[in-house]
Amino acid sequence: MKAIIIARVSTEEQREAGNSLPAQIARLEKYCRHKGFEIMKSFSFDESAYGDQRDEFDKIMDFVLAQKDKVAVCFDKVDRLSRNIFDKRNALLNVKILADKIELHFASERQIFSARMSAVEKFNQTIGLGLAKYYSDAISDNVKRAQEQKLRKGEWLAKAPYGYKNITLANSQTDIVLDEDPADIIKKMFALYATGAYSTETLCQKLKTDFSIKLSKSYVARILSNPFYYGEMVVKEKIYKHRYPPIISRILFDQVRQVKDSFNKQPFKYAGLSYMYRGLMRCGHCGLAITPEKHKGHVYYHCTQYNGKHGAKWLTEETITEQLGQVFKQLQVPQEVVAQIISTLSTVHQDKIKFHNTHFDKLMNEQKMATRMMDELYLDKLRGNITQDRYDRVYLSLRDQEADLSLQLERLKEAENNYFVTAKYILELANRAYDLFVSSEADEKRQLIRLVLSNLRIEDGSVRYDALKPFDAILNSADRLTWLGRKDSNLRS
């Protein structure tokens, strides 16, 4: 009888010398010589036998099933044929076996599946395939448990995202650390995008100009949507806290998400075009977007009057810049007033510390309790005390609770760190706003406008606006000329 030799390994088994392809081929050739078989074809390949898609094996199956004469198909063991008892290929081979067209030989296990099998041999065939499947299922379960444990410890199981790098430690263990230069670029990307003055396209251009790196829009969009950068990782739609240093805060990530959501609602794409104020203004009469046009070296902004003529005036870019410059000039606060405000803020800041510490301790205790409950829940799952469905439901609830507490702690830290610093920064920014606006490039001008003003519109040849907090209070005080009020601890503004 002619014989077909089939040797198979999966990737992880390739490392085992006893299971290697040459070792299998040698055993099968010896078996065929002992049986007196003439080897007509020998196959060896690397492929898992557990899944439904088995491209290499399907090509071999086509060759086997195409044989007109009876052949012996030889494997080293049953699990070299399949690790899935429900594999449709087993049924096709059984049809050929019962028709006495082929025999399956398993050399190392001394088993033969043929048309002359007894009931005991058929039972052994079923048991052999079942044990092969059990072995694969057990390996799969062990791998899943090991991976779940690693994820719960905060370990990332794949290649480190941009801004981090994989390293090998002295003990041959692997780890992930910050990649300093890319991490700085990540910080810059989030900070710039959070201003609302950049689209992914203009952000890519900015990165190319400032850092000489070329990233695609889709890659930048994925970075801006990746929670890994503030401390969480998503694996198969589950969220885990990782143990690596965060690059940005959760608050900044949420700001970026809000900007992205607002961009998605806009029906027009302005930011990719070169006009300085395009997309920032609307007509105060009809609400249509203000359109820029270039004529004889000058850029003009005007309403299209698509909904009806209303005598809209055209403004040059220089005129708009001049009017907005006057707004930023009004933000200036007398230095003596700034000094008194900062002194008062410093005193109030000290009074906040006791409340902060009490609230911080309360949140930390609640977070530790939520973490302990998740650990106990996981142990209950390992012991079989709860079902997988209940574990998932309770775990999601505890994880959301723990994430909310982490966010509250982060916001509390951010508020504590930034309360005094931010107030001082705003006052200093207000005093420098005009100089910054006049000297900045177009992108920086747009950032400054979005930081201070909103609802920009053109009415009767003038730029109108709403001032954002806290700059509205500064502008209102400037309008009322009240900076020279009583110089005491209760300054009127």
C-alpha positions in Angstrom: 0.0 0.0 0.0 1.2 3.5 -0.7 1.4 5.9 2.1 1.2 9.7 2.6 3.2 11.1 5.5 1.9 14.2 7.3 4.0 16.0 10.0 2.6 19.1 11.8 3.7 21.5 14.5 2.2 24.6 15.9 4.4 27.6 16.6 4.8 27.0 20.4 5.6 23.3 19.8 8.4 24.0 17.4 10.7 24.6 20.4 10.3 21.0 21.6 12.9 18.8 20.0 10.8 15.6 20.4 7.9 17.2 18.5 9.9 18.9 15.8 9.1 18.3 12.1 12.3 16.3 11.4 11.7 14.1 14.4 8.2 13.3 13.3 9.3 12.6 9.7 12.0 10.2 10.9 9.5 8.2 13.1 7.0 8.1 10.3 9.5 6.9 7.7 10.7 4.1 10.1 7.0 3.2 10.7 6.3 2.9 6.9 9.4 0.8 6.3 8.3 -1.5 9.1 4.8 -1.8 7.6 6.1 -2.2 4.1 4.4 1.0 2.8 5.7 2.8 -0.2 5.9 6.5 0.6 4.3 8.5 -2.3 4.3 11.9 -0.7 5.6 13.6 2.5 4.1 16.8 3.9 5.4 18.9 6.8 4.0 22.3 7.9 3.6 24.7 10.8 -0.1 25.4 11.7 -2.5 25.2 14.6 -5.0 22.3 14.5 -7.4 23.9 16.9 -9.2 26.6 14.8 -11.5 26.3 11.8 -9.2 27.9 9.3 -6.4 25.5 8.4 -5.2 26.5 4.9 -2.1 24.3 4.7 -4.0 21.2 5.9 -6.8 21.9 3.5 -4.4 21.7 0.6 -3.1 18.3 1.9 -6.7 17.1 2.4 -7.4 17.9 -1.3 -4.5 15.8 -2.3 -5.5 12.9 0.0 -9.2 12.9 -1.1 -8.2 13.0 -4.8 -6.4 9.6 -4.6 -8.2 6.8 -6.5 -6.4 4.0 -4.9 -6.5 3.1 -1.3 -3.7 4.9 0.7 -2.4 4.9 4.3 -2.3 8.5 5.7 0.3 8.5 8.5 0.5 10.9 11.4 2.8 10.7 14.5 -0.1 11.1 17.0 -3.8 11.7 16.9 -3.3 15.4 17.9 -1.2 15.9 14.7 -4.4 15.3 12.8 -6.7 17.6 14.8 -7.2 19.1 18.2 -10.9 19.8 17.6 -13.3 16.9 17.8 -15.9 19.0 15.9 -13.6 19.7 12.9 -15.5 19.1 9.7 -12.4 17.5 8.1 -12.7 14.5 10.6 -16.1 13.7 9.2 -14.8 13.8 5.6 -12.0 11.5 6.5 -14.4 9.1 8.3 -16.5 8.8 5.1 -13.4 7.7 3.2 -12.4 5.3 6.0 -15.8 3.7 6.0 -15.7 3.4 2.2 -12.3 1.6 2.6 -10.6 4.3 0.5 -8.0 5.3 3.2 -6.6 4.2 6.5 -5.3 6.6 9.2 -2.2 5.4 11.0 -0.8 7.0 14.2 2.7 5.7 14.5 3.7 6.6 18.1 0.3 5.6 19.5 0.0 2.3 17.5 -3.5 3.1 16.4 -5.1 2.5 13.0 -8.5 3.9 11.9 -9.8 1.7 9.1 -13.1 0.2 7.8 -12.4 -2.9 9.9 -12.3 -1.2 13.2 -14.0 -2.9 16.1 -16.4 -1.1 18.5 -13.5 -0.8 21.0 -11.3 0.8 18.3 -14.0 3.2 17.3 -14.4 4.2 20.9 -10.6 4.7 21.2 -10.8 6.9 18.1 -13.4 9.2 19.7 -11.5 9.2 23.0 -8.2 10.1 21.2 -9.8 13.1 19.4 -11.5 14.1 22.6 -8.3 14.1 24.6 -6.5 16.1 21.9 -9.3 18.7 22.2 -9.1 18.6 26.0 -5.4 19.2 25.9 -5.8 22.3 23.6 -8.7 23.6 25.7 -6.6 23.2 28.9 -3.6 25.0 27.4 -6.0 27.8 26.2 -7.5 28.1 29.7 -4.1 28.3 31.3 -2.9 30.9 28.9 -6.1 33.0 29.4 -5.8 32.8 33.2 -2.1 33.8 33.0 -3.0 36.7 30.7 -5.9 37.8 32.9 -3.6 37.8 35.9 -1.0 39.9 34.1 -3.6 42.3 33.0 -4.9 42.6 36.5 -1.4 43.4 37.6 -1.3 46.2 35.0 1.0 44.5 32.5 0.6 45.3 28.8 0.9 42.1 26.8 1.7 43.6 23.3 4.1 46.0 21.7 4.4 49.2 23.7 2.4 52.1 22.2 4.2 55.2 20.7 5.7 57.2 23.6 6.8 54.0 25.4 9.3 51.3 24.6 9.8 47.6 25.3 13.0 46.7 27.2 14.7 43.5 28.4 15.9 43.5 32.0 19.0 41.9 33.4 17.0 38.9 34.6 15.7 38.4 31.0 12.3 39.7 32.0 10.6 42.3 29.8 9.2 45.6 30.8 7.8 48.8 29.3 9.3 52.3 30.1 8.8 55.8 28.8 10.5 56.7 25.6 11.4 60.2 26.6 11.5 62.1 23.2 8.3 60.5 21.8 6.6 60.9 25.2 7.3 64.7 25.0 5.8 64.7 21.5 2.7 62.9 22.9 2.3 65.6 25.6 2.6 68.3 22.9 0.0 66.6 20.7 -2.6 66.4 23.4 -1.9 69.9 24.6 -2.2 71.4 21.1 -5.3 69.5 20.1 -7.0 70.3 23.4 -6.9 74.0 22.4 -9.4 73.3 19.6 -7.2 75.3 17.2 -5.9 72.1 15.4 -7.4 69.4 13.3 -5.6 66.1 12.9 -4.3 67.3 9.6 -2.9 70.6 10.8 -1.5 68.8 13.9 0.4 66.4 11.6 1.8 69.4 9.8 2.8 71.0 13.1 4.6 67.8 14.2 6.5 67.7 10.9 7.6 71.3 11.2 8.5 71.3 14.8 9.8 67.7 15.3 10.6 66.5 11.8 8.4 63.5 12.2 5.8 62.3 9.7 2.7 60.7 11.2 -0.5 59.9 9.3 -3.8 61.5 10.3 -5.3 58.1 11.2 -2.3 57.3 13.4 -2.6 60.7 15.2 -6.3 60.1 15.7 -5.6 56.7 17.3 -3.1 58.2 19.7 -5.5 60.9 20.7 -8.1 58.2 21.4 -5.8 55.9 23.4 -6.5 55.9 27.1 -3.1 54.1 27.7 -1.5 57.6 27.9 -3.4 58.5 31.1 -3.2 55.1 32.8 -5.7 52.7 31.4 -5.5 49.9 28.7 -8.3 48.4 26.7 -8.1 44.6 25.9 -11.0 42.9 24.2 -13.3 45.8 25.2 -12.3 45.4 28.9 -10.5 48.3 30.7 -7.6 47.7 33.0 -5.4 50.1 34.9 -1.8 49.7 33.8 1.3 50.1 36.0 3.4 52.3 33.7 4.0 56.0 34.1 1.2 58.1 32.5 2.2 60.7 30.0 -0.9 62.9 30.3 -3.7 63.4 32.8 -7.2 62.0 32.5 -8.5 65.6 32.5 -6.4 66.5 29.5 -7.6 63.3 27.7 -11.2 64.2 28.4 -10.6 67.7 27.0 -9.2 66.3 23.8 -12.2 64.0 23.5 -14.6 66.9 23.9 -12.7 68.8 21.2 -12.9 65.7 18.9 -16.7 65.4 19.5 -17.2 69.1 18.7 -15.2 68.7 15.5 -17.4 65.8 14.5 -20.5 67.9 14.8 -19.1 70.6 12.4 -20.3 70.2 8.8 -17.3 72.1 7.4 -13.6 71.4 7.5 -11.9 74.8 8.2 -8.7 74.0 10.1 -6.9 72.5 7.2 -7.0 75.7 5.2 -4.6 78.6 5.3 -6.8 81.6 6.2 -6.2 82.8 9.8 -9.8 83.3 10.9 -11.6 80.8 8.8 -14.1 78.7 10.8 -13.9 81.1 13.9 -16.6 83.6 12.9 -20.2 83.8 11.8 -22.5 86.5 10.5 -24.2 88.3 13.4 -27.3 88.9 11.2 -28.0 85.5 9.6 -25.7 83.1 11.4 -24.0 81.9 8.3 -20.3 81.2 8.3 -18.0 84.0 7.4 -16.1 83.2 4.2 -12.6 84.4 3.3 -11.5 85.4 -0.2 -8.2 86.7 -1.5 -8.2 89.7 -3.8 -5.1 91.7 -5.0 -2.9 90.4 -2.1 -5.4 91.1 0.6 -7.7 88.6 2.4 -11.3 89.7 2.9 -13.9 88.1 5.2 -17.7 88.4 4.4 -21.1 86.8 4.7 -22.3 85.0 1.6 -25.8 86.4 2.3 -27.1 83.0 1.0 -30.3 83.4 3.0 -31.0 86.9 1.7 -29.2 90.2 1.1 -28.7 92.3 4.3 -25.9 94.7 3.3 -23.1 92.7 4.9 -19.8 94.5 4.9 -16.5 93.0 3.9 -13.6 93.2 6.4 -9.9 92.7 5.7 -7.9 90.3 7.7 -5.8 93.2 9.0 -9.0 95.0 10.2 -10.1 91.9 12.1 -6.7 91.5 13.6 -6.6 95.2 14.7 -10.1 94.9 16.4 -9.2 91.7 18.2 -6.0 93.2 19.3 -7.9 96.0 21.0 -9.8 93.3 22.9 -6.7 91.7 24.2 -5.2 95.1 25.1 -8.2 95.6 27.4 -7.3 92.4 29.3 -4.3 94.2 30.9 -4.6 94.5 34.7 -2.5 97.1 36.7 0.5 95.4 38.3 -0.4 96.6 41.8 -3.9 95.0 41.4 -2.3 91.8 40.2 0.0 91.7 43.2 -2.8 92.2 45.7 -5.0 89.5 44.0 -2.1 87.0 44.1 -1.4 87.7 47.8 -5.1 87.1 48.6 -5.1 83.9 46.5 -2.1 82.6 48.4 -3.9 83.1 51.8 -7.0 81.4 50.6 -4.9 78.6 49.2 -3.5 77.8 52.6 -7.0 77.6 54.0 -7.9 74.9 51.5 -5.2 72.5 52.5 -7.1 71.0 55.5 -10.2 70.3 53.5 -8.2 68.9 50.7 -6.3 66.4 52.9 -9.6 65.2 54.5 -11.3 64.7 51.2 -8.2 63.1 49.7 -7.9 60.5 52.5 -11.6 59.6 52.1 -11.3 59.0 48.4 -8.1 56.9 48.9 -9.8 54.6 51.4 -12.8 54.1 49.0 -10.4 53.3 46.2 -8.5 50.8 48.2 -11.8 49.1 49.2 -12.9 48.9 45.6 -9.5 47.4 44.6 -9.7 44.8 47.4 -13.2 43.8 46.4 -12.1 43.3 42.8 -9.2 41.1 44.1 -11.6 39.0 46.2 -14.1 38.8 43.3 -11.3 37.4 41.1 -10.4 34.8 43.7 -14.0 33.7 43.9 -14.0 33.2 40.1 -10.9 31.1 40.3 -12.4 28.9 43.1 -15.6 28.5 41.0 -17.8 30.3 43.6 -19.3 32.5 40.9 -20.2 32.2 37.2 -18.3 34.1 34.5 -21.4 36.2 33.7 -21.8 37.3 37.3 -18.0 38.0 37.6 -18.2 40.2 34.5 -21.2 42.2 35.7 -19.8 42.8 39.2 -16.3 43.4 37.9 -17.5 46.1 35.5 -19.4 47.8 38.3 -16.4 47.8 40.6 -14.1 48.8 37.8 -16.3 51.8 36.9 -16.4 52.7 40.6 -12.7 52.5 40.9 -12.1 54.5 37.7 -14.5 57.2 39.0 -12.6 57.4 42.3 -9.3 57.6 40.4 -10.7 60.5 38.3 -11.9 62.3 41.4 -8.4 61.9 43.0 -6.8 63.1 39.9 -9.0 66.2 39.7 -8.4 66.9 43.4 -4.7 66.7 42.9 -5.0 68.8 39.8 -7.1 71.4 41.6 -4.7 71.5 44.5 -1.7 71.8 42.3 -3.2 74.3 39.9 -5.4 76.5 42.1 -2.8 79.1 43.0 -0.6 78.5 39.9 -3.4 78.7 37.4 -4.9 81.9 38.9 -1.5 83.5 38.8 -0.9 82.2 35.2 -4.3 83.6 34.0 -3.4 87.1 35.4 0.0 87.0 33.9 -1.5 85.8 30.6 -4.0 88.6 30.6 -1.3 91.2 31.0 0.7 89.6 28.1 -2.2 88.7 25.9 -1.9 91.7 23.6 1.8 91.3 23.0 1.3 87.5 22.4 -1.5 88.1 20.0 0.5 90.7 17.9 3.7 88.7 17.8 2.2 85.1 17.3 1.8 83.1 14.2 -1.6 82.2 12.8 -2.0 78.9 14.8 -1.0 80.6 18.1 -3.5 83.5 17.4 -6.3 80.9 16.9 -5.3 79.2 20.2 -5.4 82.5 22.1 -8.7 83.5 20.6 -10.3 80.1 21.5 -8.9 80.4 25.0 -10.3 83.9 25.7 -13.3 84.4 23.3 -16.3 82.5 22.0 -19.2 83.1 19.6 -17.2 85.4 17.4 -19.4 87.2 14.8 -19.3 90.2 12.5 -22.0 92.8 12.8 -22.1 96.1 10.9 -18.4 96.0 10.1 -17.3 95.1 13.7 -16.2 92.0 15.4 -18.4 91.0 18.3 -17.7 88.3 20.8 -18.5 86.6 24.1 -15.7 86.4 26.6 -15.0 83.1 28.4 -14.5 82.8 32.1 -12.6 84.2 33.9 -11.5 86.7 31.2 -15.1 88.1 31.0 -14.7 89.5 34.6 -11.4 91.2 33.6 -13.0 92.7 30.4 -16.0 93.9 32.4 -13.8 95.6 34.9 -11.8 97.2 32.2 -15.1 98.5 30.6 -16.2 100.0 33.9 -12.7 101.4 34.7 -13.0 100.0 38.3 -9.4 98.9 38.7 -8.7 102.0 40.8 -11.2 101.1 43.5 -10.4 100.9 47.2 -7.0 99.4 47.8 -7.9 97.1 50.6 -8.5 93.4 51.1 -11.9 93.7 49.4 -11.0 95.1 46.0 -14.0 96.0 43.9 -13.9 94.6 40.3 
